[in-house]
């Protein structure tokens, strides 16, 4: 007897939820100078330390 075992190997799509490092959107400097900058950190509020001191 020929036992035909047909195993359908469904392609298991493993959607890996790898949290992509979201590029922080550029924001305006909080000191009010009107400069727009790309913050290195998410909590960065000023263009640099000078602006932080100014603000
Ligand atoms: Zn500023």
mmCIF file of the protein (N, C-alpha, C, O) and its ligand, coordinates in Angstrom:
data_MODEL
# 
_entry.id   MODEL 
# 
loop_
_entity.id 
_entity.type 
_entity.pdbx_number_of_molecules 
1 polymer     1 
2 non-polymer 1 
# 
_entity_poly.entity_id                      1 
_entity_poly.type                           'polypeptide(L)' 
_entity_poly.nstd_linkage                   no 
_entity_poly.nstd_monomer                   no 
_entity_poly.pdbx_seq_one_letter_code       
;(UNK)(UNK)(UNK)(UNK)(UNK)(UNK)(UNK)(UNK)(UNK)(UNK)(UNK)(UNK)(UNK)(UNK)(UNK)(UNK)
(UNK)(UNK)(UNK)(UNK)(UNK)(UNK)(UNK)(UNK)(UNK)(UNK)(UNK)(UNK)(UNK)(UNK)(UNK)(UNK)
(UNK)(UNK)(UNK)(UNK)(UNK)(UNK)(UNK)(UNK)(UNK)(UNK)(UNK)(UNK)(UNK)(UNK)(UNK)(UNK)
(UNK)(UNK)(UNK)(UNK)(UNK)(UNK)(UNK)
;
_entity_poly.pdbx_seq_one_letter_code_can   XXXXXXXXXXXXXXXXXXXXXXXXXXXXXXXXXXXXXXXXXXXXXXXXXXXXXXX 
_entity_poly.pdbx_strand_id                 A 
# 
loop_
_entity_poly_seq.entity_id 
_entity_poly_seq.num 
_entity_poly_seq.mon_id 
_entity_poly_seq.hetero 
1 1  UNK n 
1 2  UNK n 
1 3  UNK n 
1 4  UNK n 
1 5  UNK n 
1 6  UNK n 
1 7  UNK n 
1 8  UNK n 
1 9  UNK n 
1 10 UNK n 
1 11 UNK n 
1 12 UNK n 
1 13 UNK n 
1 14 UNK n 
1 15 UNK n 
1 16 UNK n 
1 17 UNK n 
1 18 UNK n 
1 19 UNK n 
1 20 UNK n 
1 21 UNK n 
1 22 UNK n 
1 23 UNK n 
1 24 UNK n 
1 25 UNK n 
1 26 UNK n 
1 27 UNK n 
1 28 UNK n 
1 29 UNK n 
1 30 UNK n 
1 31 UNK n 
1 32 UNK n 
1 33 UNK n 
1 34 UNK n 
1 35 UNK n 
1 36 UNK n 
1 37 UNK n 
1 38 UNK n 
1 39 UNK n 
1 40 UNK n 
1 41 UNK n 
1 42 UNK n 
1 43 UNK n 
1 44 UNK n 
1 45 UNK n 
1 46 UNK n 
1 47 UNK n 
1 48 UNK n 
1 49 UNK n 
1 50 UNK n 
1 51 UNK n 
1 52 UNK n 
1 53 UNK n 
1 54 UNK n 
1 55 UNK n 
# 
loop_
_struct_asym.id 
_struct_asym.entity_id 
A 1 
B 2 
# 
loop_
_chem_comp.id 
_chem_comp.type 
_chem_comp.mon_nstd_flag 
UNK 'L-peptide linking' . 
ZN  non-polymer         . 
# 
_pdbx_entity_nonpoly.entity_id   2 
_pdbx_entity_nonpoly.name        ? 
_pdbx_entity_nonpoly.comp_id     ZN 
# 
_pdbx_nonpoly_scheme.asym_id         B 
_pdbx_nonpoly_scheme.entity_id       2 
_pdbx_nonpoly_scheme.mon_id          ZN 
_pdbx_nonpoly_scheme.ndb_seq_num     1 
_pdbx_nonpoly_scheme.pdb_seq_num     101 
_pdbx_nonpoly_scheme.auth_seq_num    101 
_pdbx_nonpoly_scheme.pdb_mon_id      ZN 
_pdbx_nonpoly_scheme.auth_mon_id     ZN 
_pdbx_nonpoly_scheme.pdb_strand_id   A 
_pdbx_nonpoly_scheme.pdb_ins_code    . 
# 
loop_
_atom_site.group_PDB 
_atom_site.id 
_atom_site.type_symbol 
_atom_site.label_atom_id 
_atom_site.label_alt_id 
_atom_site.label_comp_id 
_atom_site.label_asym_id 
_atom_site.label_entity_id 
_atom_site.label_seq_id 
_atom_site.pdbx_PDB_ins_code 
_atom_site.Cartn_x 
_atom_site.Cartn_y 
_atom_site.Cartn_z 
_atom_site.occupancy 
_atom_site.B_iso_or_equiv 
_atom_site.pdbx_formal_charge 
_atom_site.auth_seq_id 
_atom_site.auth_comp_id 
_atom_site.auth_asym_id 
_atom_site.auth_atom_id 
_atom_site.pdbx_PDB_model_num 
ATOM   1   N  N  . UNK A 1 1  ? 0.838  -1.200 0.000  1.00 0.00 ? 1   UNK A N  1 
ATOM   2   C  CA . UNK A 1 1  ? 0.000  0.000  0.000  1.00 0.00 ? 1   UNK A CA 1 
ATOM   3   C  C  . UNK A 1 1  ? 0.867  1.242  0.000  1.00 0.00 ? 1   UNK A C  1 
ATOM   4   O  O  . UNK A 1 1  ? 1.872  1.360  0.701  1.00 0.00 ? 1   UNK A O  1 
ATOM   5   N  N  . UNK A 1 2  ? 0.439  2.096  -0.778 1.00 0.00 ? 2   UNK A N  1 
ATOM   6   C  CA . UNK A 1 2  ? 1.194  3.343  -0.794 1.00 0.00 ? 2   UNK A CA 1 
ATOM   7   C  C  . UNK A 1 2  ? 0.477  4.414  0.021  1.00 0.00 ? 2   UNK A C  1 
ATOM   8   O  O  . UNK A 1 2  ? -0.542 4.992  -0.357 1.00 0.00 ? 2   UNK A O  1 
ATOM   9   N  N  . UNK A 1 3  ? 1.069  4.611  1.106  1.00 0.00 ? 3   UNK A N  1 
ATOM   10  C  CA . UNK A 1 3  ? 0.478  5.648  1.953  1.00 0.00 ? 3   UNK A CA 1 
ATOM   11  C  C  . UNK A 1 3  ? 1.073  6.993  1.571  1.00 0.00 ? 3   UNK A C  1 
ATOM   12  O  O  . UNK A 1 3  ? 2.197  7.360  1.911  1.00 0.00 ? 3   UNK A O  1 
ATOM   13  N  N  . UNK A 1 4  ? 0.265  7.656  0.874  1.00 0.00 ? 4   UNK A N  1 
ATOM   14  C  CA . UNK A 1 4  ? 0.763  8.967  0.464  1.00 0.00 ? 4   UNK A CA 1 
ATOM   15  C  C  . UNK A 1 4  ? 0.451  9.996  1.542  1.00 0.00 ? 4   UNK A C  1 
ATOM   16  O  O  . UNK A 1 4  ? -0.671 10.475 1.706  1.00 0.00 ? 4   UNK A O  1 
ATOM   17  N  N  . UNK A 1 5  ? 1.455  10.281 2.218  1.00 0.00 ? 5   UNK A N  1 
ATOM   18  C  CA . UNK A 1 5  ? 1.247  11.306 3.238  1.00 0.00 ? 5   UNK A CA 1 
ATOM   19  C  C  . UNK A 1 5  ? 1.725  12.636 2.681  1.00 0.00 ? 5   UNK A C  1 
ATOM   20  O  O  . UNK A 1 5  ? 2.914  12.933 2.566  1.00 0.00 ? 5   UNK A O  1 
ATOM   21  N  N  . UNK A 1 6  ? 0.761  13.365 2.366  1.00 0.00 ? 6   UNK A N  1 
ATOM   22  C  CA . UNK A 1 6  ? 1.091  14.656 1.773  1.00 0.00 ? 6   UNK A CA 1 
ATOM   23  C  C  . UNK A 1 6  ? 1.188  15.715 2.861  1.00 0.00 ? 6   UNK A C  1 
ATOM   24  O  O  . UNK A 1 6  ? 0.197  16.181 3.422  1.00 0.00 ? 6   UNK A O  1 
ATOM   25  N  N  . UNK A 1 7  ? 2.375  16.047 3.110  1.00 0.00 ? 7   UNK A N  1 
ATOM   26  C  CA . UNK A 1 7  ? 2.540  17.057 4.153  1.00 0.00 ? 7   UNK A CA 1 
ATOM   27  C  C  . UNK A 1 7  ? 2.757  18.413 3.513  1.00 0.00 ? 7   UNK A C  1 
ATOM   28  O  O  . UNK A 1 7  ? 3.785  18.710 2.905  1.00 0.00 ? 7   UNK A O  1 
ATOM   29  N  N  . UNK A 1 8  ? 1.777  19.169 3.680  1.00 0.00 ? 8   UNK A N  1 
ATOM   30  C  CA . UNK A 1 8  ? 1.930  20.530 3.146  1.00 0.00 ? 8   UNK A CA 1 
ATOM   31  C  C  . UNK A 1 8  ? 2.625  21.397 4.187  1.00 0.00 ? 8   UNK A C  1 
ATOM   32  O  O  . UNK A 1 8  ? 2.119  21.686 5.272  1.00 0.00 ? 8   UNK A O  1 
ATOM   33  N  N  . UNK A 1 9  ? 3.740  21.759 3.800  1.00 0.00 ? 9   UNK A N  1 
ATOM   34  C  CA . UNK A 1 9  ? 4.467  22.624 4.727  1.00 0.00 ? 9   UNK A CA 1 
ATOM   35  C  C  . UNK A 1 9  ? 4.146  24.076 4.418  1.00 0.00 ? 9   UNK A C  1 
ATOM   36  O  O  . UNK A 1 9  ? 4.722  24.723 3.544  1.00 0.00 ? 9   UNK A O  1 
ATOM   37  N  N  . UNK A 1 10 ? 3.221  24.516 5.171  1.00 0.00 ? 10  UNK A N  1 
ATOM   38  C  CA . UNK A 1 10 ? 2.858  25.914 4.983  1.00 0.00 ? 10  UNK A CA 1 
ATOM   39  C  C  . UNK A 1 10 ? 3.995  26.812 5.402  1.00 0.00 ? 10  UNK A C  1 
ATOM   40  O  O  . UNK A 1 10 ? 4.680  26.579 6.398  1.00 0.00 ? 10  UNK A O  1 
ATOM   41  N  N  . UNK A 1 11 ? 4.163  27.805 4.638  1.00 0.00 ? 11  UNK A N  1 
ATOM   42  C  CA . UNK A 1 11 ? 5.233  28.740 4.961  1.00 0.00 ? 11  UNK A CA 1 
ATOM   43  C  C  . UNK A 1 11 ? 4.820  29.590 6.159  1.00 0.00 ? 11  UNK A C  1 
ATOM   44  O  O  . UNK A 1 11 ? 3.952  30.461 6.104  1.00 0.00 ? 11  UNK A O  1 
ATOM   45  N  N  . UNK A 1 12 ? 5.493  29.271 7.205  1.00 0.00 ? 12  UNK A N  1 
ATOM   46  C  CA . UNK A 1 12 ? 5.172  30.019 8.423  1.00 0.00 ? 12  UNK A CA 1 
ATOM   47  C  C  . UNK A 1 12 ? 5.907  31.353 8.397  1.00 0.00 ? 12  UNK A C  1 
ATOM   48  O  O  . UNK A 1 12 ? 7.130  31.447 8.499  1.00 0.00 ? 12  UNK A O  1 
ATOM   49  N  N  . UNK A 1 13 ? 5.113  32.325 8.261  1.00 0.00 ? 13  UNK A N  1 
ATOM   50  C  CA . UNK A 1 13 ? 5.738  33.646 8.241  1.00 0.00 ? 13  UNK A CA 1 
ATOM   51  C  C  . UNK A 1 13 ? 5.836  34.184 9.660  1.00 0.00 ? 13  UNK A C  1 
ATOM   52  O  O  . UNK A 1 13 ? 4.859  34.599 10.283 1.00 0.00 ? 13  UNK A O  1 
ATOM   53  N  N  . UNK A 1 14 ? 7.007  34.154 10.101 1.00 0.00 ? 14  UNK A N  1 
ATOM   54  C  CA . UNK A 1 14 ? 7.233  34.703 11.427 1.00 0.00 ? 14  UNK A CA 1 
ATOM   55  C  C  . UNK A 1 14 ? 7.522  36.189 11.308 1.00 0.00 ? 14  UNK A C  1 
ATOM   56  O  O  . UNK A 1 14 ? 8.598  36.634 10.909 1.00 0.00 ? 14  UNK A O  1 
ATOM   57  N  N  . UNK A 1 15 ? 6.527  36.892 11.668 1.00 0.00 ? 15  UNK A N  1 
ATOM   58  C  CA . UNK A 1 15 ? 6.714  38.338 11.614 1.00 0.00 ? 15  UNK A CA 1 
ATOM   59  C  C  . UNK A 1 15 ? 7.465  38.762 12.860 1.00 0.00 ? 15  UNK A C  1 
ATOM   60  O  O  . UNK A 1 15 ? 6.922  38.891 13.957 1.00 0.00 ? 15  UNK A O  1 
ATOM   61  N  N  . UNK A 1 16 ? 8.693  38.959 12.630 1.00 0.00 ? 16  UNK A N  1 
ATOM   62  C  CA . UNK A 1 16 ? 9.507  39.367 13.770 1.00 0.00 ? 16  UNK A CA 1 
ATOM   63  C  C  . UNK A 1 16 ? 9.246  40.822 14.101 1.00 0.00 ? 16  UNK A C  1 
ATOM   64  O  O  . UNK A 1 16 ? 9.408  41.736 13.292 1.00 0.00 ? 16  UNK A O  1 
ATOM   65  N  N  . UNK A 1 17 ? 8.845  40.967 15.304 1.00 0.00 ? 17  UNK A N  1 
ATOM   66  C  CA . UNK A 1 17 ? 8.580  42.347 15.710 1.00 0.00 ? 17  UNK A CA 1 
ATOM   67  C  C  . UNK A 1 17 ? 9.854  42.961 16.261 1.00 0.00 ? 17  UNK A C  1 
ATOM   68  O  O  . UNK A 1 17 ? 10.086 43.031 17.468 1.00 0.00 ? 17  UNK A O  1 
ATOM   69  N  N  . UNK A 1 18 ? 10.624 43.377 15.358 1.00 0.00 ? 18  UNK A N  1 
ATOM   70  C  CA . UNK A 1 18 ? 11.835 44.058 15.786 1.00 0.00 ? 18  UNK A CA 1 
ATOM   71  C  C  . UNK A 1 18 ? 11.584 45.554 15.777 1.00 0.00 ? 18  UNK A C  1 
ATOM   72  O  O  . UNK A 1 18 ? 11.375 46.171 14.732 1.00 0.00 ? 18  UNK A O  1 
ATOM   73  N  N  . UNK A 1 19 ? 11.610 46.089 16.927 1.00 0.00 ? 19  UNK A N  1 
ATOM   74  C  CA . UNK A 1 19 ? 11.366 47.533 17.028 1.00 0.00 ? 19  UNK A CA 1 
ATOM   75  C  C  . UNK A 1 19 ? 12.458 48.318 16.334 1.00 0.00 ? 19  UNK A C  1 
ATOM   76  O  O  . UNK A 1 19 ? 13.599 48.385 16.792 1.00 0.00 ? 19  UNK A O  1 
ATOM   77  N  N  . UNK A 1 20 ? 12.085 48.895 15.247 1.00 0.00 ? 20  UNK A N  1 
ATOM   78  C  CA . UNK A 1 20 ? 13.067 49.693 14.526 1.00 0.00 ? 20  UNK A CA 1 
ATOM   79  C  C  . UNK A 1 20 ? 13.332 50.985 15.279 1.00 0.00 ? 20  UNK A C  1 
ATOM   80  O  O  . UNK A 1 20 ? 12.415 51.658 15.750 1.00 0.00 ? 20  UNK A O  1 
ATOM   81  N  N  . UNK A 1 21 ? 14.584 51.303 15.376 1.00 0.00 ? 21  UNK A N  1 
ATOM   82  C  CA . UNK A 1 21 ? 14.915 52.567 16.034 1.00 0.00 ? 21  UNK A CA 1 
ATOM   83  C  C  . UNK A 1 21 ? 14.388 53.749 15.246 1.00 0.00 ? 21  UNK A C  1 
ATOM   84  O  O  . UNK A 1 21 ? 14.925 54.134 14.207 1.00 0.00 ? 21  UNK A O  1 
ATOM   85  N  N  . UNK A 1 22 ? 13.361 54.285 15.760 1.00 0.00 ? 22  UNK A N  1 
ATOM   86  C  CA . UNK A 1 22 ? 12.752 55.400 15.048 1.00 0.00 ? 22  UNK A CA 1 
ATOM   87  C  C  . UNK A 1 22 ? 13.664 56.607 15.039 1.00 0.00 ? 22  UNK A C  1 
ATOM   88  O  O  . UNK A 1 22 ? 14.156 57.055 16.075 1.00 0.00 ? 22  UNK A O  1 
ATOM   89  N  N  . UNK A 1 23 ? 13.869 57.105 13.876 1.00 0.00 ? 23  UNK A N  1 
ATOM   90  C  CA . UNK A 1 23 ? 14.633 58.351 13.812 1.00 0.00 ? 23  UNK A CA 1 
ATOM   91  C  C  . UNK A 1 23 ? 13.847 59.476 14.451 1.00 0.00 ? 23  UNK A C  1 
ATOM   92  O  O  . UNK A 1 23 ? 12.688 59.725 14.118 1.00 0.00 ? 23  UNK A O  1 
ATOM   93  N  N  . UNK A 1 24 ? 14.491 60.129 15.351 1.00 0.00 ? 24  UNK A N  1 
ATOM   94  C  CA . UNK A 1 24 ? 13.801 61.204 16.045 1.00 0.00 ? 24  UNK A CA 1 
ATOM   95  C  C  . UNK A 1 24 ? 13.560 62.345 15.076 1.00 0.00 ? 24  UNK A C  1 
ATOM   96  O  O  . UNK A 1 24 ? 14.472 62.829 14.406 1.00 0.00 ? 24  UNK A O  1 
ATOM   97  N  N  . UNK A 1 25 ? 12.346 62.745 15.026 1.00 0.00 ? 25  UNK A N  1 
ATOM   98  C  CA . UNK A 1 25 ? 12.011 63.829 14.114 1.00 0.00 ? 25  UNK A CA 1 
ATOM   99  C  C  . UNK A 1 25 ? 12.642 65.133 14.591 1.00 0.00 ? 25  UNK A C  1 
ATOM   100 O  O  . UNK A 1 25 ? 12.727 65.408 15.788 1.00 0.00 ? 25  UNK A O  1 
ATOM   101 N  N  . UNK A 1 26 ? 13.070 65.906 13.642 1.00 0.00 ? 26  UNK A N  1 
ATOM   102 C  CA . UNK A 1 26 ? 13.688 67.177 14.005 1.00 0.00 ? 26  UNK A CA 1 
ATOM   103 C  C  . UNK A 1 26 ? 12.715 68.061 14.751 1.00 0.00 ? 26  UNK A C  1 
ATOM   104 O  O  . UNK A 1 26 ? 11.519 68.081 14.462 1.00 0.00 ? 26  UNK A O  1 
ATOM   105 N  N  . UNK A 1 27 ? 13.232 68.774 15.691 1.00 0.00 ? 27  UNK A N  1 
ATOM   106 C  CA . UNK A 1 27 ? 12.358 69.621 16.500 1.00 0.00 ? 27  UNK A CA 1 
ATOM   107 C  C  . UNK A 1 27 ? 12.952 71.003 16.663 1.00 0.00 ? 27  UNK A C  1 
ATOM   108 O  O  . UNK A 1 27 ? 14.136 71.236 16.423 1.00 0.00 ? 27  UNK A O  1 
ATOM   109 N  N  . UNK A 1 28 ? 12.112 71.883 17.069 1.00 0.00 ? 28  UNK A N  1 
ATOM   110 C  CA . UNK A 1 28 ? 12.571 73.258 17.256 1.00 0.00 ? 28  UNK A CA 1 
ATOM   111 C  C  . UNK A 1 28 ? 13.230 73.392 18.615 1.00 0.00 ? 28  UNK A C  1 
ATOM   112 O  O  . UNK A 1 28 ? 12.824 72.782 19.603 1.00 0.00 ? 28  UNK A O  1 
ATOM   113 N  N  . UNK A 1 29 ? 14.233 74.192 18.620 1.00 0.00 ? 29  UNK A N  1 
ATOM   114 C  CA . UNK A 1 29 ? 14.939 74.442 19.863 1.00 0.00 ? 29  UNK A CA 1 
ATOM   115 C  C  . UNK A 1 29 ? 14.001 75.130 20.845 1.00 0.00 ? 29  UNK A C  1 
ATOM   116 O  O  . UNK A 1 29 ? 13.237 76.029 20.493 1.00 0.00 ? 29  UNK A O  1 
ATOM   117 N  N  . UNK A 1 30 ? 14.089 74.677 22.075 1.00 0.00 ? 30  UNK A N  1 
ATOM   118 C  CA . UNK A 1 30 ? 13.147 75.152 23.082 1.00 0.00 ? 30  UNK A CA 1 
ATOM   119 C  C  . UNK A 1 30 ? 13.492 76.540 23.602 1.00 0.00 ? 30  UNK A C  1 
ATOM   120 O  O  . UNK A 1 30 ? 12.688 77.167 24.291 1.00 0.00 ? 30  UNK A O  1 
ATOM   121 N  N  . UNK A 1 31 ? 14.671 77.011 23.276 1.00 0.00 ? 31  UNK A N  1 
ATOM   122 C  CA . UNK A 1 31 ? 15.068 78.303 23.818 1.00 0.00 ? 31  UNK A CA 1 
ATOM   123 C  C  . UNK A 1 31 ? 14.407 79.438 23.059 1.00 0.00 ? 31  UNK A C  1 
ATOM   124 O  O  . UNK A 1 31 ? 14.430 80.590 23.493 1.00 0.00 ? 31  UNK A O  1 
ATOM   125 N  N  . UNK A 1 32 ? 13.830 79.106 21.943 1.00 0.00 ? 32  UNK A N  1 
ATOM   126 C  CA . UNK A 1 32 ? 13.112 80.140 21.216 1.00 0.00 ? 32  UNK A CA 1 
ATOM   127 C  C  . UNK A 1 32 ? 13.945 80.820 20.145 1.00 0.00 ? 32  UNK A C  1 
ATOM   128 O  O  . UNK A 1 32 ? 13.579 81.880 19.638 1.00 0.00 ? 32  UNK A O  1 
ATOM   129 N  N  . UNK A 1 33 ? 15.067 80.203 19.803 1.00 0.00 ? 33  UNK A N  1 
ATOM   130 C  CA . UNK A 1 33 ? 15.927 80.808 18.791 1.00 0.00 ? 33  UNK A CA 1 
ATOM   131 C  C  . UNK A 1 33 ? 15.400 80.509 17.391 1.00 0.00 ? 33  UNK A C  1 
ATOM   132 O  O  . UNK A 1 33 ? 15.792 81.147 16.413 1.00 0.00 ? 33  UNK A O  1 
ATOM   133 N  N  . UNK A 1 34 ? 14.531 79.553 17.317 1.00 0.00 ? 34  UNK A N  1 
ATOM   134 C  CA . UNK A 1 34 ? 13.930 79.240 16.024 1.00 0.00 ? 34  UNK A CA 1 
ATOM   135 C  C  . UNK A 1 34 ? 14.722 78.238 15.220 1.00 0.00 ? 34  UNK A C  1 
ATOM   136 O  O  . UNK A 1 34 ? 14.353 77.893 14.097 1.00 0.00 ? 34  UNK A O  1 
ATOM   137 N  N  . UNK A 1 35 ? 15.807 77.775 15.796 1.00 0.00 ? 35  UNK A N  1 
ATOM   138 C  CA . UNK A 1 35 ? 16.621 76.784 15.087 1.00 0.00 ? 35  UNK A CA 1 
ATOM   139 C  C  . UNK A 1 35 ? 15.973 75.413 15.155 1.00 0.00 ? 35  UNK A C  1 
ATOM   140 O  O  . UNK A 1 35 ? 15.349 75.027 16.144 1.00 0.00 ? 35  UNK A O  1 
ATOM   141 N  N  . UNK A 1 36 ? 16.151 74.713 14.074 1.00 0.00 ? 36  UNK A N  1 
ATOM   142 C  CA . UNK A 1 36 ? 15.641 73.349 14.050 1.00 0.00 ? 36  UNK A CA 1 
ATOM   143 C  C  . UNK A 1 36 ? 16.827 72.412 14.057 1.00 0.00 ? 36  UNK A C  1 
ATOM   144 O  O  . UNK A 1 36 ? 17.819 72.626 13.361 1.00 0.00 ? 36  UNK A O  1 
ATOM   145 N  N  . UNK A 1 37 ? 16.705 71.393 14.841 1.00 0.00 ? 37  UNK A N  1 
ATOM   146 C  CA . UNK A 1 37 ? 17.842 70.495 14.952 1.00 0.00 ? 37  UNK A CA 1 
ATOM   147 C  C  . UNK A 1 37 ? 17.366 69.053 15.028 1.00 0.00 ? 37  UNK A C  1 
ATOM   148 O  O  . UNK A 1 37 ? 16.206 68.748 15.307 1.00 0.00 ? 37  UNK A O  1 
ATOM   149 N  N  . UNK A 1 38 ? 18.331 68.191 14.763 1.00 0.00 ? 38  UNK A N  1 
ATOM   150 C  CA . UNK A 1 38 ? 18.053 66.758 14.851 1.00 0.00 ? 38  UNK A CA 1 
ATOM   151 C  C  . UNK A 1 38 ? 18.563 66.264 16.192 1.00 0.00 ? 38  UNK A C  1 
ATOM   152 O  O  . UNK A 1 38 ? 19.767 66.093 16.384 1.00 0.00 ? 38  UNK A O  1 
ATOM   153 N  N  . UNK A 1 39 ? 17.663 66.041 17.097 1.00 0.00 ? 39  UNK A N  1 
ATOM   154 C  CA . UNK A 1 39 ? 18.097 65.633 18.435 1.00 0.00 ? 39  UNK A CA 1 
ATOM   155 C  C  . UNK A 1 39 ? 18.712 64.242 18.435 1.00 0.00 ? 39  UNK A C  1 
ATOM   156 O  O  . UNK A 1 39 ? 18.222 63.318 17.786 1.00 0.00 ? 39  UNK A O  1 
ATOM   157 N  N  . UNK A 1 40 ? 19.786 64.129 19.174 1.00 0.00 ? 40  UNK A N  1 
ATOM   158 C  CA . UNK A 1 40 ? 20.427 62.822 19.286 1.00 0.00 ? 40  UNK A CA 1 
ATOM   159 C  C  . UNK A 1 40 ? 19.641 61.936 20.245 1.00 0.00 ? 40  UNK A C  1 
ATOM   160 O  O  . UNK A 1 40 ? 19.567 60.715 20.105 1.00 0.00 ? 40  UNK A O  1 
ATOM   161 N  N  . UNK A 1 41 ? 19.075 62.604 21.199 1.00 0.00 ? 41  UNK A N  1 
ATOM   162 C  CA . UNK A 1 41 ? 18.257 61.862 22.152 1.00 0.00 ? 41  UNK A CA 1 
ATOM   163 C  C  . UNK A 1 41 ? 16.828 62.352 22.060 1.00 0.00 ? 41  UNK A C  1 
ATOM   164 O  O  . UNK A 1 41 ? 16.532 63.449 21.586 1.00 0.00 ? 41  UNK A O  1 
ATOM   165 N  N  . UNK A 1 42 ? 15.977 61.495 22.529 1.00 0.00 ? 42  UNK A N  1 
ATOM   166 C  CA . UNK A 1 42 ? 14.567 61.829 22.436 1.00 0.00 ? 42  UNK A CA 1 
ATOM   167 C  C  . UNK A 1 42 ? 14.196 62.966 23.379 1.00 0.00 ? 42  UNK A C  1 
ATOM   168 O  O  . UNK A 1 42 ? 13.265 63.732 23.131 1.00 0.00 ? 42  UNK A O  1 
ATOM   169 N  N  . UNK A 1 43 ? 14.943 63.049 24.451 1.00 0.00 ? 43  UNK A N  1 
ATOM   170 C  CA . UNK A 1 43 ? 14.590 64.065 25.445 1.00 0.00 ? 43  UNK A CA 1 
ATOM   171 C  C  . UNK A 1 43 ? 15.400 65.342 25.263 1.00 0.00 ? 43  UNK A C  1 
ATOM   172 O  O  . UNK A 1 43 ? 15.366 66.257 26.086 1.00 0.00 ? 43  UNK A O  1 
ATOM   173 N  N  . UNK A 1 44 ? 16.128 65.364 24.153 1.00 0.00 ? 44  UNK A N  1 
ATOM   174 C  CA . UNK A 1 44 ? 16.919 66.558 23.901 1.00 0.00 ? 44  UNK A CA 1 
ATOM   175 C  C  . UNK A 1 44 ? 16.002 67.699 23.481 1.00 0.00 ? 44  UNK A C  1 
ATOM   176 O  O  . UNK A 1 44 ? 15.234 67.582 22.526 1.00 0.00 ? 44  UNK A O  1 
ATOM   177 N  N  . UNK A 1 45 ? 16.095 68.770 24.192 1.00 0.00 ? 45  UNK A N  1 
ATOM   178 C  CA . UNK A 1 45 ? 15.174 69.872 23.926 1.00 0.00 ? 45  UNK A CA 1 
ATOM   179 C  C  . UNK A 1 45 ? 15.871 71.060 23.288 1.00 0.00 ? 45  UNK A C  1 
ATOM   180 O  O  . UNK A 1 45 ? 15.230 71.918 22.681 1.00 0.00 ? 45  UNK A O  1 
ATOM   181 N  N  . UNK A 1 46 ? 17.182 71.101 23.430 1.00 0.00 ? 46  UNK A N  1 
ATOM   182 C  CA . UNK A 1 46 ? 17.903 72.249 22.912 1.00 0.00 ? 46  UNK A CA 1 
ATOM   183 C  C  . UNK A 1 46 ? 18.915 71.836 21.861 1.00 0.00 ? 46  UNK A C  1 
ATOM   184 O  O  . UNK A 1 46 ? 19.341 70.684 21.778 1.00 0.00 ? 46  UNK A O  1 
ATOM   185 N  N  . UNK A 1 47 ? 19.271 72.802 21.081 1.00 0.00 ? 47  UNK A N  1 
ATOM   186 C  CA . UNK A 1 47 ? 20.234 72.559 20.017 1.00 0.00 ? 47  UNK A CA 1 
ATOM   187 C  C  . UNK A 1 47 ? 21.555 72.077 20.593 1.00 0.00 ? 47  UNK A C  1 
ATOM   188 O  O  . UNK A 1 47 ? 22.156 71.123 20.100 1.00 0.00 ? 47  UNK A O  1 
ATOM   189 N  N  . UNK A 1 48 ? 21.975 72.724 21.599 1.00 0.00 ? 48  UNK A N  1 
ATOM   190 C  CA . UNK A 1 48 ? 23.175 72.297 22.319 1.00 0.00 ? 48  UNK A CA 1 
ATOM   191 C  C  . UNK A 1 48 ? 23.158 72.920 23.715 1.00 0.00 ? 48  UNK A C  1 
ATOM   192 O  O  . UNK A 1 48 ? 22.171 73.521 24.140 1.00 0.00 ? 48  UNK A O  1 
ATOM   193 N  N  . UNK A 1 49 ? 24.253 72.761 24.393 1.00 0.00 ? 49  UNK A N  1 
ATOM   194 C  CA . UNK A 1 49 ? 24.284 73.204 25.780 1.00 0.00 ? 49  UNK A CA 1 
ATOM   195 C  C  . UNK A 1 49 ? 24.126 74.725 25.905 1.00 0.00 ? 49  UNK A C  1 
ATOM   196 O  O  . UNK A 1 49 ? 23.509 75.239 26.838 1.00 0.00 ? 49  UNK A O  1 
ATOM   197 N  N  . UNK A 1 50 ? 24.698 75.402 24.944 1.00 0.00 ? 50  UNK A N  1 
ATOM   198 C  CA . UNK A 1 50 ? 24.581 76.859 24.966 1.00 0.00 ? 50  UNK A CA 1 
ATOM   199 C  C  . UNK A 1 50 ? 23.120 77.285 24.901 1.00 0.00 ? 50  UNK A C  1 
ATOM   200 O  O  . UNK A 1 50 ? 22.687 78.187 25.618 1.00 0.00 ? 50  UNK A O  1 
ATOM   201 N  N  . UNK A 1 51 ? 22.399 76.642 24.061 1.00 0.00 ? 51  UNK A N  1 
ATOM   202 C  CA . UNK A 1 51 ? 20.980 76.970 23.945 1.00 0.00 ? 51  UNK A CA 1 
ATOM   203 C  C  . UNK A 1 51 ? 20.227 76.546 25.201 1.00 0.00 ? 51  UNK A C  1 
ATOM   204 O  O  . UNK A 1 51 ? 19.265 77.189 25.620 1.00 0.00 ? 51  UNK A O  1 
ATOM   205 N  N  . UNK A 1 52 ? 20.686 75.462 25.780 1.00 0.00 ? 52  UNK A N  1 
ATOM   206 C  CA . UNK A 1 52 ? 20.057 75.010 27.024 1.00 0.00 ? 52  UNK A CA 1 
ATOM   207 C  C  . UNK A 1 52 ? 20.272 76.034 28.117 1.00 0.00 ? 52  UNK A C  1 
ATOM   208 O  O  . UNK A 1 52 ? 19.375 76.303 28.916 1.00 0.00 ? 52  UNK A O  1 
ATOM   209 N  N  . UNK A 1 53 ? 21.470 76.606 28.148 1.00 0.00 ? 53  UNK A N  1 
ATOM   210 C  CA . UNK A 1 53 ? 21.753 77.630 29.149 1.00 0.00 ? 53  UNK A CA 1 
ATOM   211 C  C  . UNK A 1 53 ? 20.936 78.883 28.859 1.00 0.00 ? 53  UNK A C  1 
ATOM   212 O  O  . UNK A 1 53 ? 20.420 79.540 29.764 1.00 0.00 ? 53  UNK A O  1 
ATOM   213 N  N  . UNK A 1 54 ? 20.837 79.185 27.602 1.00 0.00 ? 54  UNK A N  1 
ATOM   214 C  CA . UNK A 1 54 ? 20.093 80.367 27.208 1.00 0.00 ? 54  UNK A CA 1 
ATOM   215 C  C  . UNK A 1 54 ? 18.616 80.199 27.549 1.00 0.00 ? 54  UNK A C  1 
ATOM   216 O  O  . UNK A 1 54 ? 17.945 81.121 28.013 1.00 0.00 ? 54  UNK A O  1 
ATOM   217 N  N  . UNK A 1 55 ? 18.150 78.999 27.302 1.00 0.00 ? 55  UNK A N  1 
ATOM   218 C  CA . UNK A 1 55 ? 16.750 78.743 27.578 1.00 0.00 ? 55  UNK A CA 1 
ATOM   219 C  C  . UNK A 1 55 ? 16.546 78.549 29.070 1.00 0.00 ? 55  UNK A C  1 
ATOM   220 O  O  . UNK A 1 55 ? 15.421 78.319 29.515 1.00 0.00 ? 55  UNK A O  1 
HETATM 221 ZN ZN . ZN  B 2 .  ? 18.142 77.524 20.613 1.00 0.00 ? 101 ZN  A ZN 1 
# 
